[in-house]
Amino acid sequence: MKNLLPGLSLAVVLMISVGCNNNSKTEEGTHTHDDGSTHMDHDTTKPVQQEFKVADTTKTDTSTHTHENGEKHSH
């Protein structure tokens, strides 16, 4: 059992170091997918975040007004 542990840990280290080298680029600005296809790099720029200004929605309309039916009311 003690003889198996160093060999097993060496195998794990080798698998990790070899397995993590999958970012192979053939030309500058291109990359290869798992299926073997090679094309230009994806656009990674993000759009500008929009900003919205929220008005105070707690104000109440105290003015009285009339609608089409002629009925006066306030909000």
C-alpha positions in Angstrom: 0.0 0.0 0.0 2.8 2.4 0.9 4.5 1.6 -2.5 1.3 2.4 -4.4 0.8 5.9 -2.9 3.9 7.7 -4.5 3.2 6.2 -7.9 -0.5 7.1 -7.7 0.2 10.7 -6.7 2.8 11.0 -9.5 0.2 9.8 -12.0 -2.4 12.3 -10.7 0.1 15.2 -11.0 1.0 14.2 -14.5 -2.7 13.9 -15.5 -3.4 17.4 -14.2 -0.4 19.0 -15.8 -1.0 17.4 -19.2 -4.8 17.8 -19.0 -4.8 21.5 -18.3 -2.9 22.4 -21.5 -5.9 22.6 -23.8 -5.7 26.3 -24.7 -3.7 25.8 -27.9 -3.6 28.6 -30.4 -2.6 28.1 -33.9 -2.2 31.8 -35.0 -2.5 35.0 -33.1 -6.2 35.9 -32.7 -7.5 32.4 -33.4 -8.3 29.4 -31.3 -9.2 25.8 -31.7 -12.4 24.2 -30.2 -12.7 20.6 -29.0 -14.1 19.5 -32.3 -10.9 20.7 -34.1 -12.4 23.7 -35.7 -10.2 26.8 -35.7 -11.6 30.4 -36.0 -11.1 34.0 -34.9 -11.3 34.8 -31.2 -14.7 35.8 -29.7 -15.5 39.4 -29.0 -15.3 39.7 -25.2 -16.0 43.4 -24.8 -19.1 44.1 -22.8 -21.7 46.8 -23.6 -21.9 49.9 -21.5 -24.3 49.4 -18.6 -27.4 51.6 -18.9 -28.3 53.8 -16.0 -31.9 54.6 -15.1 -33.2 57.4 -13.0 -36.2 56.5 -10.9 -38.6 59.3 -10.0 -40.2 59.6 -6.6 -43.3 57.3 -6.8 -44.5 58.1 -3.3 -45.9 61.5 -4.3 -49.7 61.7 -4.6 -51.6 63.8 -7.2 -53.8 66.1 -5.2 -55.2 68.0 -8.1 -58.9 67.3 -9.0 -59.6 66.5 -12.6 -62.4 65.3 -14.8 -62.5 62.3 -17.2 -64.7 61.7 -20.3 -67.7 60.7 -18.2 -67.7 64.0 -16.4 -66.9 62.6 -13.0 -64.5 64.6 -10.9 -62.0 62.9 -8.7 -58.4 63.1 -7.4 -55.7 60.5 -7.0 
